[in-house]
Amino acid sequence: MNLLREYIKELLSENRGGTVHPKIYDMINRAEEAGYAVRADEYEIFLLDKKNQEIIGRLVMDNDSTYGPCLGAYHVASSQAHEGFGPLIYDLAIELSGGLVPDRTQVSNAARDVWKYYNDQRDDVKKEQLDDLRNSLTPEEKDNCEQLSAAKDDSTGNLDAGDWAWGESPLSKKYSKQGRPVYNELRSRGMIAE
């Protein structure tokens, strides 16, 4: 019975775009039906309504080392999305940057929920624990990263010596993916704006 389930799951995955997560695949379908396209460069990703040249979503990221080495990840500087397309834009940012961390100082509840979903539900996304700038977890410097947003994240519900357990927060991690399946799916549909 387990083999049958695995086979069905594999068939469904192939029909839904291979390694593209099913929810993201559904968002791509919605975006295509609406006539949306993606424009991306090193620091910004836009989801645009091609007909009206309206911005549906936008994510700005940077690779400034002000917040520490952060395992070489880019940081989200700002993001906004309408119509529930935020996760699609985040997936693209994770793929195109080679690794992404949440804003290091402040994260909205909606964005926190997206990061929590990546942390708890997305097996296709690699999660790497980051340290703080005082080397509280490891002696290495390369994983050091400002943990202000994680320290403010009281959703972990754990107090540790008077501080929130920032290391348990989904905001304390680097997120990356193998390859660029979402980008490739968008490109194959002609949804990447040049």
CORJO-V879814 format. One record per residue. RES is the residue in three letters. D_CENTER is the distance of its C-alpha to the mean C-alpha in Angstrom with 1 decimal. Layout:
res=RES d_center=D_CENTER
res=RES d_center=D_CENTER
This chain:
res=MET d_center=34.0
res=ASN d_center=30.8
res=LEU d_center=31.3
res=LEU d_center=31.6
res=ARG d_center=28.4
res=GLU d_center=26.5
res=TYR d_center=28.3
res=ILE d_center=27.4
res=LYS d_center=23.7
res=GLU d_center=23.9
res=LEU d_center=25.7
res=LEU d_center=23.4
res=SER d_center=20.4
res=GLU d_center=22.5
res=ASN d_center=23.4
res=ARG d_center=19.9
res=GLY d_center=18.7
res=GLY d_center=18.7
res=THR d_center=15.5
res=VAL d_center=13.4
res=HIS d_center=12.4
res=PRO d_center=15.2
res=LYS d_center=13.4
res=ILE d_center=11.5
res=TYR d_center=14.9
res=ASP d_center=16.6
res=MET d_center=14.6
res=ILE d_center=15.5
res=ASN d_center=19.1
res=ARG d_center=19.2
res=ALA d_center=18.1
res=GLU d_center=20.7
res=GLU d_center=23.3
res=ALA d_center=22.8
res=GLY d_center=23.2
res=TYR d_center=19.9
res=ALA d_center=18.7
res=VAL d_center=15.9
res=ARG d_center=17.0
res=ALA d_center=15.0
res=ASP d_center=16.3
res=GLU d_center=15.3
res=TYR d_center=14.2
res=GLU d_center=13.6
res=ILE d_center=12.3
res=PHE d_center=14.5
res=LEU d_center=15.1
res=LEU d_center=18.9
res=ASP d_center=21.8
res=LYS d_center=24.0
res=LYS d_center=27.2
res=ASN d_center=26.9
res=GLN d_center=24.7
res=GLU d_center=22.8
res=ILE d_center=19.3
res=ILE d_center=17.3
res=GLY d_center=14.0
res=ARG d_center=13.0
res=LEU d_center=10.4
res=VAL d_center=12.2
res=MET d_center=11.3
res=ASP d_center=13.9
res=ASN d_center=15.1
res=ASP d_center=17.9
res=SER d_center=19.3
res=THR d_center=20.5
res=TYR d_center=18.3
res=GLY d_center=19.2
res=PRO d_center=18.3
res=CYS d_center=15.1
res=LEU d_center=15.5
res=GLY d_center=15.1
res=ALA d_center=11.5
res=TYR d_center=10.8
res=HIS d_center=10.4
res=VAL d_center=9.2
res=ALA d_center=12.7
res=SER d_center=12.6
res=SER d_center=11.1
res=GLN d_center=13.1
res=ALA d_center=13.4
res=HIS d_center=16.4
res=GLU d_center=17.3
res=GLY d_center=14.1
res=PHE d_center=12.1
res=GLY d_center=9.2
res=PRO d_center=6.9
res=LEU d_center=8.5
res=ILE d_center=7.8
res=TYR d_center=4.0
res=ASP d_center=4.9
res=LEU d_center=7.6
res=ALA d_center=6.4
res=ILE d_center=5.1
res=GLU d_center=8.4
res=LEU d_center=10.5
res=SER d_center=10.1
res=GLY d_center=10.7
res=GLY d_center=8.5
res=LEU d_center=6.5
res=VAL d_center=7.7
res=PRO d_center=8.1
res=ASP d_center=11.3
res=ARG d_center=14.0
res=THR d_center=16.6
res=GLN d_center=15.7
res=VAL d_center=13.0
res=SER d_center=14.1
res=ASN d_center=14.6
res=ALA d_center=12.6
res=ALA d_center=9.4
res=ARG d_center=10.5
res=ASP d_center=10.9
res=VAL d_center=7.4
res=TRP d_center=6.6
res=LYS d_center=10.0
res=TYR d_center=9.4
res=TYR d_center=6.9
res=ASN d_center=9.6
res=ASP d_center=12.5
res=GLN d_center=12.2
res=ARG d_center=10.2
res=ASP d_center=12.7
res=ASP d_center=11.3
res=VAL d_center=8.5
res=LYS d_center=10.3
res=LYS d_center=10.4
res=GLU d_center=12.8
res=GLN d_center=14.7
res=LEU d_center=15.4
res=ASP d_center=18.9
res=ASP d_center=20.2
res=LEU d_center=22.5
res=ARG d_center=25.6
res=ASN d_center=24.7
res=SER d_center=24.9
res=LEU d_center=23.4
res=THR d_center=24.3
res=PRO d_center=26.8
res=GLU d_center=24.6
res=GLU d_center=23.4
res=LYS d_center=20.6
res=ASP d_center=18.2
res=ASN d_center=19.4
res=CYS d_center=17.0
res=GLU d_center=17.9
res=GLN d_center=17.2
res=LEU d_center=18.4
res=SER d_center=15.6
res=ALA d_center=15.6
res=ALA d_center=19.4
res=LYS d_center=19.5
res=ASP d_center=17.5
res=ASP d_center=20.5
res=SER d_center=18.9
res=THR d_center=19.5
res=GLY d_center=23.1
res=ASN d_center=24.4
res=LEU d_center=26.7
res=ASP d_center=27.4
res=ALA d_center=30.5
res=GLY d_center=29.8
res=ASP d_center=26.2
res=TRP d_center=23.1
res=ALA d_center=21.7
res=TRP d_center=18.7
res=GLY d_center=18.0
res=GLU d_center=17.4
res=SER d_center=14.7
res=PRO d_center=11.0
res=LEU d_center=10.8
res=SER d_center=12.9
res=LYS d_center=10.7
res=LYS d_center=9.1
res=TYR d_center=6.4
res=SER d_center=7.7
res=LYS d_center=9.3
res=GLN d_center=12.9
res=GLY d_center=13.9
res=ARG d_center=12.7
res=PRO d_center=13.6
res=VAL d_center=11.9
res=TYR d_center=13.4
res=ASN d_center=16.6
res=GLU d_center=16.9
res=LEU d_center=16.7
res=ARG d_center=19.1
res=SER d_center=21.4
res=ARG d_center=21.8
res=GLY d_center=22.5
res=MET d_center=19.6
res=ILE d_center=18.7
res=ALA d_center=20.9
res=GLU d_center=22.8
